[in-house]
């Protein structure tokens, strides 16, 4: 193995540590290819949801309208992590060898412009940019970006940065500093209408057993001391706020191994209410609210040996939410890519 290949492998190991059970989820999907997995355009949804949903599978992006999927016309690449953009456009990440770039796409997948180009002719100057999100006013692009340790390039601890959406080449603003030195880092930024930010902050357990956990952190301004909204025992990440700004969905493990649950809690702008479990898993991931804020979609597996499918929970914001209903079957959706749901 060449030194370059070794460093790339070590970087991959660091990423696995960062994404925790999210990466386990993706590996579980890859290991389940023996099941009958089909291209989404050859499949039909089990129920029709209103509007348009965007999902990722095997490096390609798809839209779902009614019961039918269409493949987006993206350039060749390994595409993941779609997110809403102003005017009904999409953000998306294209993964490369040791880096990832962020693009602005049209609704059918055409590239409008490159937002973040993190590749470099120098291998050690490559960076990963993940989890792009645009602020509520459409003016700021947030993302998770890996700080490079000059003495240990396989250390891929992430921090949350922001740049002007209209000028992403401008000097980035640092919103969070990871604990660095193999603590995992800060990912999944969720910009708020009040100007604050919520993100998932990963830690290594102080017990020395190598275990990892995540807490949801809230900051009011760049570099501010974080207020932790969840506990290490709850181990929550992947926050999603409804359009009304009153209910937050998240994924938690509650100290369970290889199990994650979908939880929801009220949000008053600074604190979370008690968490309520909406789905016991077994491997819930990446919740997204409907445009009207009344229901949720998320990823889950029908059984542990099967790949990830899309699920829907009606009346998720009410005191009596509906039961989770399976939307797709025979797919292998990317469980680290949250769906996008447009009207």
JOTAWO-V572589 format. One line per field, one symbol per residue. ss: DSSP state (2 for helix, 1 for strand, 0 for the rest). phi: phi as a letter, one per 40 degrees, with the letter a starting at -180 (. if undefined). burial: b if it has 16 or more other ideal C-beta (glycine too) atoms within 10 Angstrom, else e. A space follows every 10 residues. Layout:
ss=???
phi=???
burial=???
This chain:
ss=0022222222 2222222220 2222222222 2000000002 2201111111 1111111001 1111111111 1000000111 1111022201 1111100001 1111100000 1111110000 0022200011 1111000001 1111110000 0000000111 1111001000 0011000000 0000111111 1000001111 1111000000 0111111110 0000001100 0000011111 1000001111 1100000001 1111111000 0100011110 0010111110 0000011111 1000000111 1110000000 0001110000 0000000001 110
phi=.cdccccccc cccccccccf cccdcccccc cbccccbbcd ccbbccaccc gbbbbbafgb bbbbbgbbcb cccccdibca fcacbdggcb cabbcbcgaa bbbbbcdbhc ccaccbbbca ccdcccbbbb fcabcccgbb bbacbccbcc bacccbdbbc babcccaccc cccccabccg fgchhbafcb cbccgcabac bcbccccgcg cbabbcbbbc adgcccbccb bdccfbafca bcdcgbbbca bbbfgccfab bcbbacbbha bccccbcbac gcbcafcacc dcgcbbbaca bcaccbccbc bbbcfccccb ccccbcbbag caccccbccb bbc
burial=eeeeeebbee beebbebbbb bbbbbbebbe ebeeeebeeb eebebeeebe ebbbbbbbeb bbbbeeeebe ebebeeeebb bbbbbeeeeb bbbbbeebbb bbbbbeeebe eeeebbebbe eebeebbbbb bbbbbeeeeb bbbbbbbbee eebbbbbbbb bbbebeebee ebeebbebee ebbbbbbbbb bbeeebbbbb bbbbeeeeee ebbbbbbbbe eeeeebeebb eeebbbbbbb bbeeeebbbb bbbeeeeebb bbbbbebeee ebeebeebbe bebbbbbbbb eebbbbbbbb beeeebbbbb bbbeebbeee beebeebbbb bbbbbbbbbb bee
